Amino acid sequence: MRPLFLAITFLVTLSAQDNFIGDVFEKGSINYGDRTIQAIGIGFIPENVINAGQARRSAMRIAKQDALRQLIEIVNGVNVTSETTVSGAMFDDVIKTQVQGAIRGARQIGQPKYLSDTSVEVVYEVKMADISRVLLPMAEKAPTLTYDDVNVGVSTTAAAAPNQEQAGTDTGVKSGGVTGIIIDGTGLGL
């Protein structure tokens, strides 16, 4: 009877778990499955409040600012490439402002929690797509060459593609995707 109980408990535990794929931090998390970044903000009641309504609004405002600050810290640590984080990619003031603006557009998740010590806890979330829209246009500025309906990145030293009609090899069949890579090694002394 005991092994059956343990097996049922194990199966219930497995089915109750969600499919969270990501990183958990002290004040937030990155969920790669949902493509979201969440942060927890905690606000306190300032001493100079006049009434309970003002105390609640002040605590909520402080909690929101804390959550947004936590989101900025989490986003700055996200890797853009294997060597570069978002904070390293924000070399331009325009990009930095746009990333901070995307974070300011975060939305509150759930209801605020009013804790026993009169503080307030809120959770804010930003979509990774909002951050990606800011960072990806940098990569889209690379020049491209269209050849048989396939976009291929081109360096400034690349030669123009030959015209198929001039070569007399036009078969009317469009090529599939790019299946190889060409690396220009001139000037490397190889």
N, C-alpha and C positions, 0 to 999 in steps of 0.2 A: 504494500500500500504506500509506503514511504517513497520508493523509487517513482511510482506513478505520480505522486504529488509533486515531487521535484521536477519531473519531466513536464508536467502541466505548467508549473510555475516558470520554468525556463522558457517554454514556448510563448506564454503570455507576455513575459518580459521582452522577448525578441519582437513580438508583433506590436508592442506598445511603443517601441523606439521609432522616432522619426528618422528620415534619411538625411541627417545633417552631415554635410561634407564641408569642412572649413576649419577655421582657427577661432579659438575662444580666448579672449583676453580678460583682464581684471574688470574693465569697464565697458566691454562690448564684444562683438564677434563679427567675423566675416563668413558668410554662408555662400559657398561656391555653387551649391545646388540651386538655391533660389536667386543667386547673383545679387545679394544684398549685403549691406554693411550696416550693423546696428550698434548703437552706443547707449549707455545708461547714464542719465544725468541726475544728480541729487541736488535739491535746493533746500535751503533753510529759510526760516522766517527771520527777517532782519529785526533788529531791536527798535528801530525808529518807526514802526507801523502804528497807525492810529486805531484801526478796527480789524475785525476778523476777515472781512472781504479783501482789504488791502494786503493783509498778511498772506492770504492764499494766493492772490495774484502775484505778489512779489516772490513767493517761494516757487511758483510755477515758472516765472520768468528766469529766475536763477537756475532752476533745474534744466530748462531748455538751453540756456547758454552753456551750462556744463556739458550737456549731451552733445551740442554742436562742437565744442572744443575737443571732446573725446573723439568725435567722428573725424575731425581734422587730423588728430594725432594718428588714428588708425589708418586713414587714407594715405597719409604721408609715408607710412611704413610699407605700403603695398608695392610689390615688385612689378615694374613695367617690363623690364627685361631681366636677364639673369644677373646683371650687374647694376642696374639703375632702379631706384625706388621713385615713387611719385614726387617726393620732396626733391630729389636730384633732378627730375625732369622739369620742375617748375623754375627754370632759369629765367624765364620771361615773365615780367610783371602781369602781362595780359593773361597768360595761362594760369598764373597763381590766382589772380582775381576770379577767373572763370571757374576754377576748381572750388574756391571758397564759396562762390555763388551757387554752384551745384549743391554744395553741402548745406548752405543756408536754405535750400529748397527741400530739405529733408522733411519727412512727415512723421507725425507722432503715431506710434503703434500702441493700440490699447488705451486703457484708462490710466491716469496717474495713480500711483500707490501712495497713500498717506500713511506714513510710518508713525510708530508710537512716540518717537522723540520730536514730533511735530515737523519733521522734514518730509519732503515730497520726492518721489522717484518716478522718472519718466523714461520711456524708451523711444528713441528716434531712429529712423531708418532712411538710408539713401540707396538708390539702385546703382549697381556698378555701371549700367549703361549710361547714366547721367555723367559719371566721371569719365567714362570711355569716350563720350562725344567730345569732350574737351581735349583729351590727349591724342586721339586718333587723327584729327586733321593734320597734325604735324607729320605723320607718316604718309598721308594722302598727297602731300605736296611734291612727292618724287615724280619726275617726268616719266611718262609712259608712252609706249609705242604700240599701236594696234596693228596686229598682223593676223589675218584670218580669224577675226573676231575673238582673239585672245589678247588680253592686256599683258604686256611684258614690261617690267621695269627696265629703264635704259639709263646708262651713265652718259655723261656728256661726250665721251670718246667713242661711243658705239657707232658703227657704220649703219647707214640706212638699209632697211630690208630690201632685197631684190623684188621686183615686181614679177608676179607669176605669169602675167600675160605676155611680158616681153620674153620670158624664157620659153614660152610655148608649153608649159606644163599644167595649164589650168584644167583640172579634171572635174570641177563642179562640186567636189566633195570638200566640205569644211573640215578643218582639222579639229581634233578633240581639245585636250588641255595641254598645258606645258608639261613636258615629261623629262626635262633635263635642266641643267644650269650651266652657264658659261661664266667662267671667272677670268677676268682680264688680269694677267700677271705681268704686264709690261712695267718696267721700272723697278721690279723687285729684285733684280740681279740673279735670277734663277738660271 
